[in-house]
Structure formats: C-alpha cells, structure tokens
Amino acid sequence: MPQFKPVIITTTMPTREEAEKIGLLLLENRLAACVQYETIVSHYVWQGEVCCDEEIRMVIKSSRCHYRAVEKLILANHSYDCPQIVIQAVAGGWRGYLRWMKAQMGL
C-alpha cells in the first residue's frame, strides 16, 4: 500500500464550473480528501503581455503518492495551455484531520 504523506496541490482555473468539474473527479477517484475553491485576481505575463484575470484557485488536499495522477487528471481536463500546478509538503497538522485525510483516499 502507498505511504501517506500529506500534501497541498494548488492550481488555478478560469471558471468555477471547470474547477468544480475537476474537483469532483479528484474526489470520486479518491485522489483528494478535500478540494477548496476561492476567487482570486492574478497578474502575470503571458506571451510577452502583462495580464490581469479573475480566476478560481483550487487547494487540493492529497497525498504525495497521488501527485502524478492528480497532475494527469488536471492536465486532461484543464482549458489553459500552461496551467499552474504546484505541490507543497505538509510538515504536520492535527492528527485527527490527517487520519481523516488518509481514510478518504483509502490509504
């Protein structure tokens, strides 16, 4: 059985609908224990132009062993040419919550 190492995976989407579609797929496939959505404003440079867009940030609570599958699912369902997908290790947390996360992913 894969080892549980909690991580936070963050990505952004152009719409709430796209974010929720991907979030539900992650949960249904037990690749995430929880997905959160928040509206943000992003400034960035794309193809030499400074852009400013409203986006939906997704915070995905998962396990390191699922990262590649999460990345693959996001890329297969994302409308951006170059989506942000970053991973951060979780150094600790409340044990009860971490146990719940692990159980949700069947680990």
C-alpha positions in Angstrom: 0.0 0.0 0.0 1.3 3.5 -0.8 2.6 5.6 2.1 0.5 8.6 3.2 2.5 11.8 3.0 0.1 14.8 3.1 0.5 17.5 0.5 -1.3 20.6 -0.7 -1.6 20.9 -4.5 -2.6 24.3 -5.9 -3.9 25.1 -9.3 -6.0 27.9 -10.9 -8.9 27.7 -13.3 -10.7 30.2 -15.5 -14.2 29.4 -14.1 -15.9 27.9 -11.1 -17.6 25.3 -13.3 -14.2 24.0 -14.6 -12.8 24.0 -11.1 -15.7 22.1 -9.6 -15.7 19.5 -12.5 -12.0 18.7 -11.8 -12.6 18.8 -8.0 -15.4 16.3 -8.2 -13.3 14.0 -10.5 -10.4 14.1 -7.9 -12.8 13.2 -5.1 -14.6 10.5 -7.0 -11.2 8.9 -7.9 -10.1 9.2 -4.2 -7.1 11.3 -5.3 -8.0 14.0 -2.8 -9.6 14.2 0.6 -10.9 17.8 0.2 -10.9 20.5 -2.5 -11.4 24.2 -1.8 -12.3 26.9 -4.2 -11.7 30.6 -3.9 -12.0 33.6 -6.3 -8.7 35.4 -6.8 -7.2 38.1 -9.1 -4.0 37.1 -10.9 -1.4 39.3 -12.6 1.0 37.5 -14.8 3.0 37.8 -18.0 1.7 35.6 -20.9 3.3 35.7 -24.4 5.0 39.0 -23.6 1.9 40.8 -22.3 1.0 41.6 -18.7 -2.4 40.1 -18.0 -4.9 40.5 -15.2 -7.6 38.0 -14.8 -10.1 36.7 -12.2 -9.5 33.0 -11.6 -10.6 30.3 -9.3 -7.8 28.9 -7.1 -8.1 25.3 -6.1 -6.5 24.0 -3.0 -6.3 20.2 -3.2 -5.5 18.2 -0.1 -3.9 14.9 -1.1 -1.0 12.6 -0.6 2.4 12.7 -2.3 1.8 9.2 -3.7 -1.2 10.6 -5.7 0.6 13.6 -7.2 1.3 12.2 -10.7 -2.3 11.0 -11.0 -3.7 14.4 -9.8 -1.4 16.2 -12.3 -2.5 13.9 -15.1 -6.2 14.4 -14.3 -5.8 18.2 -14.1 -3.9 18.4 -17.4 -6.5 16.2 -19.2 -9.4 18.4 -18.1 -7.9 21.9 -17.9 -8.5 24.6 -20.6 -5.2 26.5 -20.1 -2.2 25.9 -22.3 0.1 26.1 -19.3 -1.8 25.6 -16.0 -0.2 26.3 -12.7 0.1 23.1 -10.8 2.4 23.2 -7.7 2.8 20.9 -4.7 3.7 21.7 -1.1 4.6 19.1 1.5 2.7 19.3 4.8 5.1 19.1 7.7 2.4 18.4 10.2 -1.1 19.1 11.4 -3.8 17.9 13.7 -3.6 14.1 13.8 -7.3 13.7 13.7 -7.6 15.6 10.5 -4.6 13.8 8.9 -6.2 10.5 9.8 -9.4 11.6 8.1 -7.5 12.7 5.0 -5.8 9.3 4.8 -9.0 7.4 5.2 -10.7 9.4 2.5 -8.1 8.4 0.0 -8.1 4.7 1.1 -4.5 4.8 2.3 
